[in-house]
Amino acid sequence: MQFFDGIFKFTPFNILDIFLVAVLIYQMYNLIRGTIAANIFIGFALIFGLYYVVRAAHMQLLTGILGKFVDVGIIALIIVFQQEVRRFLLLVGKNASLQRNKAWWQYFFGKADAEKNNYTRIKPIVDACKSLKQTRTGALIVFAKYYDEQFYQNSCEVIDGKISKRLLESIFQKTSPLHDGAVVIAENKIKSASCILPLTEKTDLPAQFGLRHRAGIGVTETNDATAIIISEETGELSYAKQGRVKMNISFAELEKLLNKDF
C-alpha cells in the first residue's frame, strides 16, 4: 500500500513536474515527426526494450552486447539527434528572449510605429515575390533571426546590401550567376546570395517538392529562420517555418506571416 500511496500522492510540484515532462515530450515529438529521426528513435527504443528483456531472461551474451550500447545511450542519442537538439535549443532561446524583446519594443515605441517600420521592410519583398510569381521565376528567400556567418558564408556570395525589389529580381533572374541558390536576409539587409542550404530529411513531403522546397524546409529545421519558396514550374508561393510548410499562400497571407515573423 505504501508503494501506491507514494505514486498517487500529488502535490503542486508533482503536477508541475508531469506537465513540464509532457510539454518536453510533445516538443520533441514535433521536432522529429515525419523525419528519418523518428525511425531512428524507434530503433533506439526497440534496442533498449530488448536489453531489458534479455537481461530478465538471463541471456548473458546478448545482455553483455546490448549493455555496452545502453551504457553510451545518452551520448549516442545526442550525436544522432544533433540537429533536433539544436532546433530544440533554438526554440527555447527564441521563446525566452525574442518574444520578450519584441514586446518591449512595442511597449516603448508603440505598436503602430513598429507595424509601420515593418511594412517599410516587407513591401519590397512582397513586390519582388509578385513579380517573380508572375514570370514564374524560381526563388528561395530565407529570413534568419541570427546570421550565422560560419553557416551561411561558407557557401554563399556576400552581398550585404539594402533590401530592394530590383535587387531581389536581378539576383533570381535565370541568366544571373547568383540565381541558383538562396538569398539570406538578416539584420534588415540582403546579407548573401547563391547559398547552398541543407535539405530536409522529411519523408512525407508532396511529390512535387524539388530541391528548392526541401532546402527551404531544411534551413528552418536547423536554424531559427523562415523561408519563402517560389516554384519555377507553377509560380506557387510556399512559406516554411520550423520544418513545416504552408503551400499556395496568397500575398495577403504572405504579408501577415512576414509581419508576424520578420
C-alpha positions in Angstrom: 0.0 0.0 0.0 2.9 2.4 0.7 4.1 2.0 -2.9 0.7 3.1 -4.2 0.4 5.8 -1.7 3.7 7.2 -2.9 2.5 7.1 -6.6 -0.9 8.7 -6.0 0.3 11.4 -3.6 0.1 14.5 -5.7 1.5 17.9 -4.7 1.5 21.1 -6.8 5.2 20.4 -7.7 4.3 16.8 -8.8 1.7 18.2 -11.2 4.1 20.8 -12.5 6.7 18.1 -13.0 4.3 16.0 -15.0 3.1 19.0 -17.0 6.7 20.0 -17.9 7.7 16.5 -18.9 4.6 16.3 -21.1 5.5 19.6 -22.8 9.0 18.4 -23.3 7.9 15.1 -24.9 5.4 16.9 -27.1 8.0 19.4 -28.4 10.5 16.6 -29.1 7.7 14.7 -31.0 7.0 17.8 -33.1 10.7 18.2 -33.9 11.2 14.6 -35.2 7.7 14.0 -36.6 7.8 13.0 -40.3 11.6 12.8 -40.4 14.1 9.9 -40.5 14.9 10.8 -36.9 11.5 9.3 -35.9 12.5 5.9 -37.3 15.9 6.2 -35.6 14.2 6.9 -32.2 12.0 3.8 -32.6 15.1 1.8 -33.3 16.7 3.1 -30.1 13.6 2.3 -28.1 13.5 -1.3 -29.5 17.1 -1.9 -28.6 16.6 -0.6 -25.0 13.4 -2.7 -24.7 15.2 -5.8 -26.0 18.1 -5.2 -23.5 15.7 -5.3 -20.5 14.0 -8.4 -21.9 17.2 -10.4 -22.4 18.5 -9.3 -19.0 15.4 -10.5 -17.3 15.8 -13.8 -19.2 19.4 -14.1 -18.0 20.8 -14.3 -21.6 24.3 -13.2 -20.7 25.8 -12.9 -24.1 23.1 -10.6 -25.5 22.9 -8.8 -22.2 26.6 -8.0 -22.4 26.5 -6.9 -26.0 23.4 -4.7 -25.6 24.6 -3.4 -22.3 27.6 -1.8 -23.9 25.2 0.0 -26.2 22.9 1.1 -23.4 25.9 2.4 -21.4 26.6 5.0 -24.1 22.9 5.5 -24.9 22.7 9.2 -23.9 25.8 10.2 -25.7 24.7 8.2 -28.8 21.3 10.0 -28.7 22.9 13.4 -28.5 25.2 12.6 -31.5 22.4 11.1 -33.6 19.9 13.7 -32.8 22.3 16.6 -33.0 20.2 18.7 -35.4 17.0 18.0 -33.4 18.7 19.1 -30.2 20.0 22.2 -31.9 16.5 23.0 -33.1 15.0 22.5 -29.6 17.6 24.8 -28.0 16.9 27.4 -30.7 13.2 27.1 -30.0 13.7 27.6 -26.2 16.0 30.5 -26.8 13.6 32.2 -29.2 10.7 31.9 -26.7 12.8 33.1 -23.9 14.3 36.2 -25.5 13.0 37.3 -28.9 9.3 37.5 -27.9 10.2 39.4 -24.8 12.3 41.9 -26.8 9.5 42.3 -29.3 7.1 43.1 -26.5 9.4 45.7 -25.0 9.9 47.3 -28.5 6.2 47.7 -28.9 5.8 49.0 -25.3 8.3 51.8 -25.7 7.9 52.7 -29.3 4.2 51.9 -29.9 2.6 49.2 -31.9 1.7 51.5 -34.8 5.3 52.6 -35.2 6.5 49.0 -35.1 4.0 47.9 -37.7 4.8 51.0 -39.9 8.6 50.2 -39.7 7.9 46.5 -40.5 5.7 47.5 -43.5 8.6 49.5 -45.0 10.9 46.5 -44.8 8.3 44.0 -46.1 6.9 45.9 -49.0 9.9 45.5 -51.4 10.0 41.7 -50.6 6.3 41.2 -51.3 6.6 43.3 -54.5 9.5 41.2 -55.6 7.6 38.0 -54.9 4.7 39.3 -57.0 7.0 39.9 -59.9 8.8 36.6 -59.6 5.4 34.7 -59.4 4.1 36.5 -62.5 7.2 35.5 -64.5 7.4 32.0 -62.8 10.9 32.6 -61.7 12.0 30.1 -59.0 13.3 31.7 -55.8 14.2 30.9 -52.2 14.4 33.7 -49.7 15.5 32.9 -46.2 14.9 35.3 -43.2 17.4 34.5 -40.5 16.8 35.7 -36.9 20.5 35.2 -36.3 23.0 35.5 -39.1 25.5 32.6 -38.5 28.5 33.7 -40.7 30.1 30.3 -40.5 26.9 28.5 -41.6 25.9 30.9 -44.4 29.0 32.5 -45.8 30.9 29.2 -46.4 28.6 28.5 -49.4 27.4 32.0 -50.3 28.3 35.1 -52.1 28.3 38.1 -49.7 26.0 40.9 -50.7 25.4 43.0 -47.6 23.0 45.3 -49.5 19.8 47.2 -48.8 16.6 45.2 -49.3 15.0 46.3 -52.6 12.6 44.8 -55.2 15.1 45.3 -58.1 18.0 43.7 -56.3 15.9 40.6 -55.5 14.6 40.4 -59.0 18.1 40.7 -60.5 19.5 38.0 -58.2 16.9 35.5 -59.2 16.9 36.2 -63.0 17.5 33.0 -64.8 20.6 34.4 -66.5 22.1 35.6 -63.3 25.0 33.6 -61.9 23.6 34.0 -58.4 20.0 32.7 -59.1 20.8 29.1 -58.3 20.6 29.1 -54.5 19.0 31.0 -51.7 19.1 34.7 -50.7 19.5 35.2 -46.9 18.0 38.3 -45.3 19.1 39.3 -41.8 19.6 42.5 -39.8 17.4 44.4 -42.3 19.9 43.6 -45.2 20.3 41.1 -48.0 23.3 39.5 -46.4 24.2 36.9 -49.0 23.0 35.1 -52.2 23.5 31.8 -54.0 23.6 30.0 -50.7 23.6 26.2 -50.7 21.4 25.0 -47.8 20.9 21.6 -46.0 18.0 19.6 -47.3 15.2 18.3 -45.1 15.1 14.6 -44.3 11.3 14.5 -44.1 9.8 11.6 -46.0 6.2 12.7 -46.1 6.5 15.8 -48.4 4.4 16.2 -51.5 5.8 14.6 -54.7 6.1 18.0 -56.5 8.5 19.4 -54.0 12.0 19.7 -55.5 15.4 20.7 -54.1 14.3 24.3 -53.6 11.4 23.4 -51.4 13.5 20.8 -49.5 16.2 23.3 -48.9 13.7 25.9 -47.7 12.2 23.5 -45.2 15.7 22.1 -44.2 17.1 25.6 -43.2 14.1 26.2 -40.9 14.7 22.9 -39.2 18.4 23.6 -38.4 18.2 27.4 -37.8 15.9 30.0 -36.3 14.7 31.1 -39.7 11.7 31.2 -42.1 11.7 30.9 -45.8 9.7 31.9 -48.9 9.8 29.4 -51.8 8.5 30.3 -55.2 8.0 27.4 -57.6 9.6 27.7 -61.0 7.0 25.3 -62.6 3.8 26.8 -61.2 4.7 30.2 -59.6 3.1 28.9 -56.4 4.3 30.6 -53.1 5.1 28.5 -50.1 6.1 29.6 -46.6 8.3 27.4 -44.4 8.8 27.8 -40.6 10.1 25.3 -38.0 10.2 22.5 -40.6 6.6 23.0 -41.7 5.4 24.5 -44.9 2.2 26.3 -46.0 1.5 25.9 -49.7 -0.1 28.1 -52.2 -0.4 31.2 -50.0 -1.8 34.5 -51.1 0.1 37.8 -51.0 -2.2 38.9 -48.2 -1.2 35.8 -46.2 2.4 36.4 -47.0 2.3 39.9 -45.7 0.7 38.7 -42.4 3.3 36.0 -42.0 6.2 38.3 -42.6 4.7 40.9 -40.2 4.5 38.3 -37.6 7.9 36.6 -38.1 10.2 39.1 -39.7 
